[in-house]
Amino acid sequence: MKKLYVKPDRSRLEIDWTTARPAVFPNLKPTSTAISLRVPARVLSRLKVKAHRRGMPYQSYMKHILAEAAE
């Protein structure tokens, strides 16, 4: 009897990387996760002032600060 659904195992074949090209995915968007964070009102108001001086929304400014701190 012939096995109809068995395919050859290609996971062990060598890959020719000489023809590989970098992939570009222009429609992908970075993922983000919503969080809840309690911040003292005084700190939040200072962040809003600093964000306004930079001409950006305060939440974007907070993300910028967190990203720099995580580096």
N, C-alpha and C positions, 0 to 999 in steps of 0.2 A: 504494500500500500504506500502511496506517495504522500509525503508530508507537505501539505498545501501552504501552511503559514510559516514555515521555517525559512528565514532569510540568512544569507551568509553573514558571519560576524566581521564587520568592517572596522571595528574598534582597534584592531591590532595592525592595520595597514599603515605604512609610512605615509606621511603627508609631505607633499612637495611645497615648501614655503616660499620658493623663489617667485612664484606667481601671485603671492598674497598681496593684497592691497588694504590700506586702512579703511575701515567701514565708517560711513557717515550716516547718522540718523538724525536728520534735521527736525523731525516732528516729535522727538522725545522731549519730554519736559522733566526737569528734576523733581524728584518726589519730595514732599515735605509732610511733616506730621504736626497736627495741631496739638498744642499742649496748654495746660492751664498753669499759670505762674502768678503767685502772689508777690507783689512788689509794693513796698511802702509808697504812699501817695507822694511824699516829697521826692523820692528817687524818680518816680514816673514823671513828675512834672519837670524835673531837671532834664530827663531824657527827651521829653517832648520839645523843650526849648533848644537843646543841642541839635536835635533832628531838624527843627525848623530853620536853624541857622545854616545847616547844610543843604536845605531845600529838599528834604526827603521825608516820607512818612515815618513816624516814630517806631512803628513795628519793623520796618525795613532797617532802620538805624539799629535797633536792638539785635536783629539778625546779623548785621554787619559786625557789631561789637562781639557777639558770641562766636562768630566764625573766626575773627581775629584771635580771640582768647583760646579757641580750640587748636589753633595752629601751634 
